[in-house]
Amino acid sequence: MKKIISVLLAVVILCSSFVFSASAEGCSCGETPVILVSGFGATTLAQVNDDGSETVVFPPDISRLGKILGDSSGDILKIIPAVIAAKENAEKEPELWQAIRDAIYSILIGVCEIVSMNPDGTSKYNIIPVVEGAENTSYKAFVENEITNYIPYYDSEFLNMESIAEVVGDDHVFNFTFDWRYSHAENADKLDEYIQEVIALTGHSRVSIYSISQGCFLVGEYLYRYADKKQAYNVILDTPLLEGSDIVADVYTLDTVKMNYFTWLDMLEEIIHTEIDVSAIDSILPHDWIHKEINLACKDAVVPTVKEIVSFWEMVPLDKYEELKNYWLDPVENKEIIETVEAFQKGFMTHIPETFENCEKNDIQVSIKANSGLPLATGTFDNSDGIVNMKYSCGATCAPFGEKFPDDYKQAVDTGYNNISPDRTIDLSTGYYPERTWVVNYLYHGMVEWDERPRELVEKLLFTRDIKDAYSHYEYPQFMETSAPNNDLDMRFTCTNTSFIALKDGKSLGNTMIIRNNSKSNSMLLKNISCDENMEIRSSLPITLEPGEEIKVAFTLKDTSKKSYGSVTLTYSEGIAITKDKTRTIDYTATENYSGVVIADSEETTVTENTFLAKLLVILSKVIAFFTEIISSLIK
């Protein structure tokens, strides 16, 4: 009888374990749920009023700006024509300019004041995310509750909840909303709780995470604290802020705040996804006046209002922190803020490689996509994506901005791979995680949805484990040039699909280059192509490329016995021939030490022939340029 009871008990226990297992993995869809963790200011914040109602306060809407401005609202409407005529009007219309200055300051102080914090790092006002919790922040919930306007980056071209939902389902994609003012450590704890909610809702035991910018800082801290739980699966850190950013330190600077207007304007093209060149505005901006006002605004309006926001201090690079802390923070009054920040600094921020190693042990696949080749928007000339320095986004060592490593430069760490970029500006061997880091040159911060190749890369990294590392796929080499539409043309060698030319046993494995029209709407007239003395190019230019169209151009390396460096420059015009000539240059490295996948070109290469119309257009452009020059000289 006892044996029968024992058997029955064993069966009950076994069945109960099956039931538990079924509930823990209650969904058999085959897709891992995805959580998006957005960057600075992306979560909409609301103030809780005395009657319990909520008022959206950040980002501020137009009606709130009107209240902030008050009587100055009429003057602010004059700012556009006034700024354009600034060089002439700044001294002649001091009252107008004072009104504009007052209006701008009113906006800055009003926007910053509502999200300001107390000296101890607590919020001055009762502020909360406008919507919170996994149950309320799935894409399905956003749609059903008709609050999609609270989704960060809603209706962008990719990496939004809509497109991810098409893969994993409306109820399997979530947006972690958080108050970005607080410590990333505190928000990492909340992310852990949020992941438990997602797991309970979906019936899955793990989640994948796509994070961007400041969100990566938070996710990194989560991985530092909770990787051993094995609840993350694929984790993407896109244009991450992992060790701070000089753009934050530049705002807090004790010196003069600088602004790189061209970078801001160029970035604007990608943010609004336009191919219209807005950089010409730079020539009419009254730089001296704007510099003066920005510095006054930072010192008088912005920093004093937000200097107690904890997360900002955590984003200050460690080598800048002490000096800025000693200037802006009081050791007694701000004691709690300082303790919180310095406790955070001892976590993920100073244990990044170790965190990623621990992720590997726990079967968490972390991937970094960084962007390069651009100065910071605040004017710091350091290799960056416009917002975050390369050295802080992926740990790379970079040549001084605008320069290259010397020809005899050796990478700092022997990783077993070649981690020096083909243009010799980046040494990724010192990176936090070089084997799973991809770099896109000349793509701005957070603009992955605007560039086809890195967008496809991130899709695969987020949804699959098909990509072993940064050296294993021909389609996605470790170093890529941007193919964003506003970058006009993409140039890369077919043997490596990048700016490397692979050599083997004294022979070049490549003899063709792809030139592709990145534009979605404009044709490109390719006029001439030139190269360094070690390369010979056989091209049939001029030729017109329609949007998305590409051609192959044949080349020969004269000396393939050793590593060599060079450049290729393409002269072209956008649209019709009478438009101004532009140039696109890529720097290449020919090497036997290329670490990616190589597809050798065939000996015989077919090159697209030029057209009679293209030749005619080039001749026409030269004639028009000639007469334009004569007319200009006569006018002078």
Secondary structure per residue as TSV (DSSP state, phi and psi in degrees):
chain	resnum	aa	ss	phi	psi
A	1	M	-	360.0	-40.6
A	2	K	H	-63.5	-37.5
A	3	K	H	-63.7	-40.4
A	4	I	H	-63.5	-44.5
A	5	I	H	-62.1	-41.1
A	6	S	H	-62.9	-41.7
A	7	V	H	-64.4	-44.1
A	8	L	H	-60.8	-44.1
A	9	L	H	-61.0	-41.7
A	10	A	H	-62.5	-40.5
A	11	V	H	-64.5	-43.1
A	12	V	H	-61.3	-45.7
A	13	I	H	-62.9	-42.3
A	14	L	H	-64.0	-43.1
A	15	C	H	-64.1	-40.1
A	16	S	H	-65.4	-34.3
A	17	S	H	-68.5	-35.3
A	18	F	H	-63.8	-41.9
A	19	V	H	-62.4	-44.8
A	20	F	H	-62.1	-42.6
A	21	S	H	-63.5	-39.4
A	22	A	H	-65.7	-36.5
A	23	S	H	-74.8	-34.2
A	24	A	H	-69.4	-34.7
A	25	E	T	-115.8	56.0
A	26	G	-	-72.5	-11.3
A	27	C	-	-111.4	129.3
A	28	S	-	-111.2	28.4
A	29	C	S	-69.7	-21.6
A	30	G	S	84.4	0.3
A	31	E	-	-113.5	135.2
A	32	T	-	-79.5	131.4
A	33	P	-	-57.7	149.0
A	34	V	E	-119.4	134.3
A	35	I	E	-114.6	128.5
A	36	L	E	-96.0	132.2
A	37	V	E	-121.7	106.1
A	38	S	-	-85.0	177.9
A	39	G	-	-92.9	-163.5
A	40	F	T	-56.1	131.5
A	41	G	T	71.9	3.0
A	42	A	-	-76.7	-28.9
A	43	T	S	-78.2	125.5
A	44	T	-	-71.6	128.3
A	45	L	E	-107.3	144.8
A	46	A	E	-128.3	148.9
A	47	Q	E	-95.1	131.7
A	48	V	E	-85.8	118.7
A	49	N	-	-81.0	170.8
A	50	D	T	-61.0	-31.1
A	51	D	T	-87.6	5.8
A	52	G	S	92.6	-11.3
A	53	S	-	-73.6	166.3
A	54	E	E	-123.3	142.1
A	55	T	E	-124.9	123.1
A	56	V	E	-64.4	127.2
A	57	V	E	-121.1	-17.1
A	58	F	E	-152.0	128.8
A	59	P	S	-63.5	147.0
A	60	P	-	-72.1	140.2
A	61	D	-	-89.1	174.6
A	62	I	H	-60.8	-40.0
A	63	S	H	-64.5	-37.1
A	64	R	H	-68.1	-39.6
A	65	L	H	-61.2	-37.0
A	66	G	H	-62.2	-40.7
A	67	K	H	-67.1	-38.4
A	68	I	H	-64.3	-42.3
A	69	L	H	-71.8	-38.5
A	70	G	G	59.5	-124.9
A	71	D	G	-70.0	-12.9
A	72	S	G	-84.2	-6.8
A	73	S	H	-61.1	-32.1
A	74	G	H	-69.9	-37.6
A	75	D	H	-69.1	-33.7
A	76	I	H	-64.3	-26.8
A	77	L	T	-66.6	-19.0
A	78	K	T	-87.2	-1.1
A	79	I	H	-66.5	-36.2
A	80	I	H	-63.4	-56.0
A	81	P	H	-64.7	-31.3
A	82	A	H	-67.6	-41.4
A	83	V	H	-65.6	-41.1
A	84	I	H	-60.3	-37.7
A	85	A	T	-97.9	22.4
A	86	A	H	-59.3	-41.3
A	87	K	H	-62.6	-29.6
A	88	E	H	-91.9	-32.0
A	89	N	H	-97.8	-15.2
A	90	A	H	-58.7	-37.2
A	91	E	H	-91.2	-28.2
A	92	K	H	-78.6	-26.5
A	93	E	-	-124.9	63.3
A	94	P	H	-61.8	-32.2
A	95	E	H	-66.7	-42.2
A	96	L	H	-60.9	-46.7
A	97	W	H	-66.5	-34.3
A	98	Q	H	-66.3	-38.4
A	99	A	H	-64.7	-42.2
A	100	I	H	-63.7	-44.1
A	101	R	H	-61.0	-43.7
A	102	D	H	-62.5	-40.5
A	103	A	H	-64.7	-44.4
A	104	I	H	-63.3	-45.2
A	105	Y	H	-61.9	-39.2
A	106	S	H	-60.8	-42.3
A	107	I	H	-63.6	-50.4
A	108	L	H	-58.7	-49.7
A	109	I	H	-65.5	-41.2
A	110	G	H	-65.5	-43.0
A	111	V	H	-67.1	-44.0
A	112	C	H	-72.5	-36.7
A	113	E	H	-60.0	-42.0
A	114	I	H	-67.0	-24.4
A	115	V	T	-105.9	10.5
A	116	S	-	-72.0	164.1
A	117	M	B	-126.2	163.7
A	118	N	-	-76.9	166.1
A	119	P	T	-57.9	-21.7
A	120	D	T	-93.3	4.3
A	121	G	S	89.3	7.0
A	122	T	-	-91.6	160.5
A	123	S	B	-75.1	138.0
A	124	K	S	-66.3	-34.4
A	125	Y	S	-121.0	163.1
A	126	N	-	-79.3	88.8
A	127	I	E	-112.1	136.1
A	128	I	E	-141.6	158.3
A	129	P	E	-59.8	141.4
A	130	V	S	-65.4	-24.8
A	131	V	S	-146.2	137.7
A	132	E	-	-139.8	166.8
A	133	G	S	87.1	141.7
A	134	A	G	-58.7	-39.9
A	135	E	G	-61.0	-30.4
A	136	N	G	-99.0	-5.6
A	137	T	S	-123.8	20.9
A	138	S	B	-77.8	160.9
A	139	Y	H	-62.6	-36.4
A	140	K	H	-59.3	-44.0
A	141	A	H	-67.7	-41.1
A	142	F	H	-58.8	-42.4
A	143	V	H	-70.8	-47.1
A	144	E	H	-62.8	-35.2
A	145	N	T	-90.2	1.9
A	146	E	T	54.6	47.0
A	147	I	-	-127.1	35.2
A	148	T	G	-64.3	-16.8
A	149	N	G	-68.3	-10.6
A	150	Y	G	-96.5	4.5
A	151	I	S	-85.2	123.6
A	152	P	T	-60.3	137.2
A	153	Y	T	60.9	28.4
A	154	Y	T	-61.7	139.5
A	155	D	T	68.4	24.5
A	156	S	-	-82.8	179.5
A	157	E	S	-76.9	-25.6
A	158	F	S	-162.0	173.0
A	159	L	S	55.7	41.9
A	160	N	S	-120.5	172.7
A	161	M	H	-65.4	-32.5
A	162	E	H	-63.2	-51.3
A	163	S	H	-70.9	-36.4
A	164	I	H	-67.2	-35.9
A	165	A	H	-62.0	-29.9
A	166	E	H	-63.8	-24.7
A	167	V	H	-93.5	-48.6
A	168	V	H	-103.6	-11.5
A	169	G	-	105.6	147.8
A	170	D	G	-59.7	-30.7
A	171	D	G	-95.1	9.7
A	172	H	G	-120.2	8.1
A	173	V	E	-122.7	132.0
A	174	F	E	-131.0	154.4
A	175	N	E	-121.6	111.1
A	176	F	-	-75.3	110.4
A	177	T	-	-94.7	136.6
A	178	F	-	-149.3	155.1
A	179	D	-	-80.9	103.4
A	180	W	T	-69.8	-1.6
A	181	R	T	-81.0	-25.3
A	182	Y	S	-85.5	170.5
A	183	S	-	-57.2	141.1
A	184	H	H	-64.7	-25.2
A	185	A	H	-67.2	-45.1
A	186	E	H	-62.5	-42.3
A	187	N	H	-72.0	-27.0
A	188	A	H	-65.9	-38.2
A	189	D	H	-63.9	-39.9
A	190	K	H	-67.6	-35.2
A	191	L	H	-63.8	-39.2
A	192	D	H	-60.2	-44.4
A	193	E	H	-63.3	-39.0
A	194	Y	H	-64.6	-40.1
A	195	I	H	-62.6	-38.1
A	196	Q	H	-60.9	-39.4
A	197	E	H	-64.7	-43.3
A	198	V	H	-63.4	-43.1
A	199	I	H	-60.8	-42.7
A	200	A	H	-66.2	-39.4
A	201	L	H	-69.9	-39.1
A	202	T	H	-95.3	-19.1
A	203	G	-	80.1	9.8
A	204	H	-	-98.0	159.3
A	205	S	S	-98.4	-9.6
A	206	R	-	-141.9	160.4
A	207	V	E	-134.4	152.2
A	208	S	E	-100.2	152.6
A	209	I	E	-129.4	127.9
A	210	Y	E	-110.6	119.9
A	211	S	E	-126.1	156.2
A	212	I	E	-139.7	139.0
A	213	S	T	55.3	-123.1
A	214	Q	H	-60.2	-30.6
A	215	G	H	-58.2	-30.2
A	216	C	H	-67.7	-34.6
A	217	F	H	-58.7	-46.4
A	218	L	H	-65.2	-45.7
A	219	V	H	-65.2	-38.9
A	220	G	H	-58.9	-42.9
A	221	E	H	-65.9	-37.1
A	222	Y	H	-60.3	-46.0
A	223	L	H	-64.6	-37.7
A	224	Y	H	-61.0	-39.0
A	225	R	H	-87.4	-35.5
A	226	Y	H	-127.8	11.6
A	227	A	G	-58.6	-31.5
A	228	D	G	-65.1	-14.7
A	229	K	G	-73.4	-17.4
A	230	K	-	57.6	38.7
A	231	Q	-	-104.5	-10.7
A	232	A	E	-92.8	152.3
A	233	Y	E	-121.5	-83.2
A	234	N	E	-99.5	128.3
A	235	V	E	-125.0	123.1
A	236	I	E	-107.7	128.1
A	237	L	E	-111.6	101.2
A	238	D	E	-100.6	125.9
A	239	T	S	38.2	60.7
A	240	P	-	-77.6	154.7
A	241	L	-	-110.0	92.7
A	242	L	S	-105.3	-22.2
A	243	E	S	-135.4	25.6
A	244	G	-	102.8	-173.1
A	245	S	-	-155.1	136.5
A	246	D	H	-66.6	-17.1
A	247	I	H	-66.5	-30.7
A	248	V	H	-73.4	-45.2
A	249	A	H	-63.1	-33.4
A	250	D	H	-65.3	-32.7
A	251	V	H	-71.5	-39.2
A	252	Y	H	-81.8	-1.9
A	253	T	-	-53.4	147.6
A	254	L	S	-85.9	-12.0
A	255	D	S	-93.5	-151.8
A	256	T	-	-92.8	130.6
A	257	V	-	-71.0	128.2
A	258	K	-	-107.7	154.1
A	259	M	-	-130.0	130.0
A	260	N	-	-96.8	91.6
A	261	Y	H	-63.3	-36.4
A	262	F	H	-63.0	-40.8
A	263	T	H	-63.2	-44.3
A	264	W	H	-59.3	-45.7
A	265	L	H	-68.7	-40.1
A	266	D	H	-64.5	-40.9
A	267	M	H	-63.4	-35.9
A	268	L	H	-58.9	-37.9
A	269	E	H	-57.3	-42.4
A	270	E	H	-77.2	-36.3
A	271	I	H	-61.8	-42.3
A	272	I	T	-93.8	5.8
A	273	H	T	52.3	58.1
A	274	T	-	-125.7	150.7
A	275	E	-	-99.8	8.5
A	276	I	S	-77.3	126.2
A	277	D	-	-77.1	109.0
A	278	V	-	-97.9	2.4
A	279	S	G	-65.2	-20.3
A	280	A	G	-62.4	-22.9
A	281	I	G	-60.3	-28.4
A	282	D	G	-55.7	-34.9
A	283	S	G	-71.7	-20.2
A	284	I	G	-103.7	-1.7
A	285	L	S	-73.7	133.7
A	286	P	-	-78.7	82.6
A	287	H	H	-55.1	-45.7
A	288	D	H	-61.2	-45.1
A	289	W	H	-64.7	-44.5
A	290	I	H	-65.1	-42.5
A	291	H	H	-57.2	-46.0
A	292	K	H	-61.2	-46.8
A	293	E	H	-69.2	-37.0
A	294	I	H	-63.5	-42.9
A	295	N	H	-64.9	-42.9
A	296	L	H	-63.7	-41.1
A	297	A	H	-64.2	-44.0
A	298	C	I	-63.0	-47.4
A	299	K	I	-72.6	-36.9
A	300	D	I	-96.5	-30.6
A	301	A	I	-116.5	-49.3
A	302	V	I	-79.1	-63.4
A	303	V	H	-60.2	-46.4
A	304	P	H	-58.5	-27.1
A	305	T	H	-83.5	-32.2
A	306	V	H	-112.7	8.4
A	307	K	T	-68.5	-12.2
A	308	E	T	-99.0	8.9
A	309	I	-	-75.4	115.8
A	310	V	H	-62.0	-45.3
A	311	S	H	-61.7	-32.1
A	312	F	H	-61.8	-42.4
A	313	W	H	-68.0	-32.3
A	314	E	H	-70.0	-20.8
A	315	M	T	-89.2	-3.3
A	316	V	S	-75.5	127.0
A	317	P	-	-56.3	147.4
A	318	L	H	-58.0	-35.9
A	319	D	H	-75.4	-9.6
A	320	K	H	-107.6	-12.9
A	321	Y	H	-62.5	-51.5
A	322	E	H	-58.5	-47.9
A	323	E	H	-62.4	-45.8
A	324	L	H	-70.4	-38.7
A	325	K	H	-60.3	-46.5
A	326	N	H	-63.3	-26.5
A	327	Y	H	-84.0	-43.8
A	328	W	H	-96.2	-28.7
A	329	L	S	-107.9	138.6
A	330	D	-	-89.1	128.9
A	331	P	T	-62.1	-23.0
A	332	V	T	-96.3	-55.3
A	333	E	T	-62.9	-36.5
A	334	N	T	-106.1	27.0
A	335	K	H	-56.1	-44.3
A	336	E	H	-65.9	-39.0
A	337	I	H	-63.4	-47.9
A	338	I	H	-60.5	-43.5
A	339	E	H	-64.0	-41.5
A	340	T	H	-64.3	-46.2
A	341	V	H	-64.3	-45.3
A	342	E	H	-73.0	-26.0
A	343	A	H	-68.9	-40.7
A	344	F	H	-63.8	-40.7
A	345	Q	H	-59.0	-24.8
A	346	K	T	-84.8	-2.9
A	347	G	T	-95.3	-126.8
A	348	F	G	-54.2	-39.5
A	349	M	G	-55.8	-31.0
A	350	T	G	-113.0	12.6
A	351	H	-	-137.7	42.9
A	352	I	H	-68.4	-54.7
A	353	P	H	-59.3	-40.5
A	354	E	H	-62.6	-37.0
A	355	T	H	-63.0	-43.6
A	356	F	H	-69.2	-34.0
A	357	E	H	-63.7	-41.1
A	358	N	H	-66.5	-34.8
A	359	C	H	-60.9	-42.4
A	360	E	H	-57.9	-44.0
A	361	K	H	-62.8	-27.4
A	362	N	T	-102.3	20.3
A	363	D	T	57.7	37.7
A	364	I	-	-107.5	118.3
A	365	Q	E	-93.6	109.5
A	366	V	E	-99.2	136.3
A	367	S	E	-132.5	138.5
A	368	I	E	-113.7	131.7
A	369	K	E	-120.1	114.1
A	370	A	E	-113.4	157.3
A	371	N	E	-117.6	152.0
A	372	S	E	-143.3	178.6
A	373	G	S	87.4	8.9
A	374	L	B	-129.2	146.3
A	375	P	-	-77.9	156.4
A	376	L	-	-63.1	146.8
A	377	A	T	-64.6	-21.1
A	378	T	T	-85.9	4.5
A	379	G	S	97.8	-5.8
A	380	T	-	-69.7	123.8
A	381	F	-	-90.6	85.4
A	382	D	S	-139.8	143.8
A	383	N	S	-59.2	122.2
A	384	S	B	-154.7	-175.4
A	385	D	B	-105.2	17.4
A	386	G	S	98.3	-25.4
A	387	I	S	-123.3	-41.5
A	388	V	S	-123.0	131.5
A	389	N	B	-62.6	143.7
A	390	M	H	-56.9	-38.7
A	391	K	H	-65.6	-21.8
A	392	Y	H	-100.9	-19.0
A	393	S	H	-85.4	-33.6
A	394	C	T	-141.8	2.8
A	395	G	-	81.7	13.1
A	396	A	-	-71.3	152.9
A	397	T	E	-96.0	131.0
A	398	C	E	-122.9	148.0
A	399	A	-	-67.0	156.7
A	400	P	S	-51.7	140.3
A	401	F	T	-57.8	131.9
A	402	G	T	89.2	-3.4
A	403	E	-	-119.9	172.7
A	404	K	-	-124.8	160.1
A	405	F	-	-64.7	146.3
A	406	P	-	-63.7	161.1
A	407	D	T	-58.7	-30.1
A	408	D	T	-92.6	11.3
A	409	Y	-	-66.7	136.0
A	410	K	-	-112.4	140.0
A	411	Q	-	-63.2	147.5
A	412	A	S	-66.9	-34.6
A	413	V	S	-125.2	133.5
A	414	D	-	-81.9	98.2
A	415	T	-	-93.4	-6.6
A	416	G	S	90.4	-2.9
A	417	Y	S	-132.5	161.5
A	418	N	-	-86.5	110.7
A	419	N	-	-111.1	19.3
A	420	I	B	-96.3	129.0
A	421	S	-	-63.0	152.9
A	422	P	T	-62.5	-23.6
A	423	D	T	-91.4	4.9
A	424	R	S	57.5	41.7
A	425	T	-	-112.0	-16.8
A	426	I	E	-129.9	132.3
A	427	D	E	-113.3	102.8
A	428	L	G	-87.5	-0.8
A	429	S	G	-65.4	-23.8
A	430	T	G	-88.4	3.5
A	431	G	S	-64.3	162.7
A	432	Y	S	-63.5	-33.8
A	433	Y	S	-155.4	63.5
A	434	P	G	-59.0	-32.0
A	435	E	G	-69.7	-15.5
A	436	R	G	-129.3	37.5
A	437	T	E	-120.7	130.3
A	438	W	E	-116.6	142.2
A	439	V	E	-124.1	129.7
A	440	V	E	-111.7	119.6
A	441	N	E	-81.9	134.7
A	442	Y	T	67.7	22.8
A	443	L	-	-106.1	132.2
A	444	Y	-	-77.3	163.6
A	445	H	T	-51.2	124.9
A	446	G	T	71.4	15.1
A	447	M	-	-101.9	32.3
A	448	V	G	-61.0	-31.3
A	449	E	G	-72.4	-8.9
A	450	W	G	-98.2	2.7
A	451	D	-	-136.1	117.9
A	452	E	H	-59.1	-50.3
A	453	R	H	-66.8	-53.9
A	454	P	H	-63.0	-28.3
A	455	R	H	-64.4	-45.7
A	456	E	H	-64.5	-37.2
A	457	L	H	-58.8	-49.6
A	458	V	H	-65.8	-35.1
A	459	E	H	-57.0	-49.2
A	460	K	H	-65.5	-39.5
A	461	L	H	-67.4	-32.9
A	462	L	H	-78.9	-41.1
A	463	F	H	-97.5	-18.3
A	464	T	-	-136.5	178.9
A	465	R	-	-124.8	36.5
A	466	D	-	-74.5	-21.3
A	467	I	-	-102.1	110.4
A	468	K	-	-65.9	-47.7
A	469	D	S	-162.5	-173.1
A	470	A	T	-77.2	1.4
A	471	Y	T	-116.6	1.1
A	472	S	S	-102.8	-5.4
A	473	H	-	-127.4	125.4
A	474	Y	S	-61.1	-40.0
A	475	E	S	-65.9	-28.6
A	476	Y	S	-130.0	74.8
A	477	P	-	-67.4	162.7
A	478	Q	S	-61.8	-37.7
A	479	F	E	-113.7	121.4
A	480	M	E	-126.4	151.6
A	481	E	E	-92.6	144.1
A	482	T	-	-64.1	144.7
A	483	S	-	-119.9	27.5
A	484	A	-	-60.4	143.5
A	485	P	G	-55.2	-34.6
A	486	N	G	-79.4	1.1
A	487	N	G	-92.1	4.2
A	488	D	-	66.4	-68.4
A	489	L	E	-129.3	142.9
A	490	D	E	-110.2	129.4
A	491	M	E	-127.0	126.0
A	492	R	E	-157.0	154.5
A	493	F	E	-84.5	134.7
A	494	T	T	-67.9	-27.1
A	495	C	T	-66.7	-30.2
A	496	T	T	-121.4	-9.1
A	497	N	T	64.3	25.0
A	498	T	B	-151.9	-161.1
A	499	S	S	-95.3	15.7
A	500	F	E	-92.9	145.0
A	501	I	E	-112.5	119.7
A	502	A	E	-82.7	133.9
A	503	L	E	-115.0	151.2
A	504	K	E	-151.6	125.3
A	505	D	T	51.4	43.8
A	506	G	T	73.1	20.1
A	507	K	E	-132.5	139.8
A	508	S	E	-78.4	131.0
A	509	L	S	-87.0	0.6
A	510	G	-	-131.8	145.3
A	511	N	-	-140.7	12.9
A	512	T	E	-136.4	151.8
A	513	M	E	-122.0	139.6
A	514	I	E	-94.2	132.1
A	515	I	E	-119.0	121.1
A	516	R	E	-123.4	139.2
A	517	N	E	-82.0	110.4
A	518	N	-	-75.0	-22.3
A	519	S	-	-60.5	148.2
A	520	K	S	-92.9	-12.8
A	521	S	S	-136.0	-19.3
A	522	N	-	-111.8	139.5
A	523	S	-	-78.9	157.5
A	524	M	E	-126.6	128.0
A	525	L	E	-96.1	107.1
A	526	L	E	-81.7	120.3
A	527	K	E	-102.9	-43.4
A	528	N	E	-156.3	149.6
A	529	I	E	-132.8	132.9
A	530	S	E	-129.7	161.7
A	531	C	E	-151.6	177.7
A	532	D	-	-74.5	173.8
A	533	E	T	-71.5	-17.1
A	534	N	T	-86.4	-0.8
A	535	M	E	-124.4	144.2
A	536	E	E	-122.6	127.1
A	537	I	E	-111.7	133.9
A	538	R	E	-111.3	100.5
A	539	S	-	-123.6	154.1
A	540	S	-	-112.2	62.5
A	541	L	-	-99.7	154.1
A	542	P	-	-80.8	158.4
A	543	I	E	-155.4	150.0
A	544	T	E	-102.2	130.1
A	545	L	E	-107.3	127.1
A	546	E	-	-80.3	164.7
A	547	P	T	-52.2	128.1
A	548	G	T	81.5	-6.7
A	549	E	-	-82.9	152.0
A	550	E	E	-140.3	157.8
A	551	I	E	-133.2	166.3
A	552	K	E	-111.1	137.6
A	553	V	E	-118.3	130.2
A	554	A	E	-84.6	145.5
A	555	F	E	-143.8	162.6
A	556	T	E	-135.5	131.3
A	557	L	E	-87.1	129.4
A	558	K	S	-74.5	-41.0
A	559	D	-	-119.6	110.5
A	560	T	-	-112.0	16.9
A	561	S	S	-82.1	-15.5
A	562	K	S	-150.9	169.8
A	563	K	-	-62.5	137.7
A	564	S	E	-142.8	160.4
A	565	Y	E	-129.6	151.4
A	566	G	E	-170.2	-169.5
A	567	S	E	-147.5	156.5
A	568	V	E	-127.9	130.8
A	569	T	E	-122.2	128.8
A	570	L	E	-109.4	129.2
A	571	T	E	-101.4	130.9
A	572	Y	E	-152.6	170.7
A	573	S	E	-133.4	150.4
A	574	E	E	-89.8	126.6
A	575	G	S	73.7	-128.6
A	576	I	S	-77.6	163.8
A	577	A	T	-69.0	-20.7
A	578	I	T	-80.7	-5.9
A	579	T	S	-73.5	159.3
A	580	K	-	-64.1	139.8
A	581	D	E	-65.7	143.5
A	582	K	E	-123.5	165.8
A	583	T	E	-131.2	149.0
A	584	R	E	-130.8	122.6
A	585	T	E	-121.6	136.6
A	586	I	E	-122.7	141.8
A	587	D	E	-98.0	135.8
A	588	Y	E	-123.2	163.1
A	589	T	E	-127.0	126.3
A	590	A	E	-98.7	121.6
A	591	T	E	-154.1	151.2
A	592	E	S	-86.4	-4.3
A	593	N	-	-103.9	28.1
A	594	Y	-	-73.5	133.7
A	595	S	-	-99.7	-4.7
A	596	G	S	-92.8	-168.2
A	597	V	-	-82.1	134.3
A	598	V	-	-115.3	135.1
A	599	I	-	-119.6	105.8
A	600	A	-	-66.2	137.4
A	601	D	-	-71.0	152.5
A	602	S	-	-72.9	159.5
A	603	E	S	-64.4	-40.6
A	604	E	S	-92.4	125.7
A	605	T	-	-122.2	127.1
A	606	T	-	-91.3	127.4
A	607	V	-	-114.9	132.9
A	608	T	-	-58.1	133.1
A	609	E	-	-80.4	152.4
A	610	N	-	-75.9	170.6
A	611	T	-	-118.6	154.7
A	612	F	H	-60.9	-39.5
A	613	L	H	-62.0	-42.5
A	614	A	H	-62.3	-43.2
A	615	K	H	-60.0	-42.9
A	616	L	H	-63.2	-39.9
A	617	L	H	-65.0	-38.9
A	618	V	H	-66.6	-42.7
A	619	I	H	-60.5	-43.7
A	620	L	H	-60.6	-41.7
A	621	S	H	-64.4	-37.9
A	622	K	H	-66.4	-40.2
A	623	V	H	-64.2	-45.4
A	624	I	H	-63.8	-41.6
A	625	A	H	-62.5	-38.0
A	626	F	H	-62.6	-50.1
A	627	F	H	-68.8	-33.3
A	628	T	H	-63.2	-40.0
A	629	E	H	-66.0	-39.8
A	630	I	H	-64.6	-45.6
A	631	I	H	-62.3	-41.2
A	632	S	H	-62.8	-41.6
A	633	S	H	-67.6	-35.7
A	634	L	H	-66.5	-40.4
A	635	I	H	-62.6	-41.7
A	636	K	-	-63.1	360.0
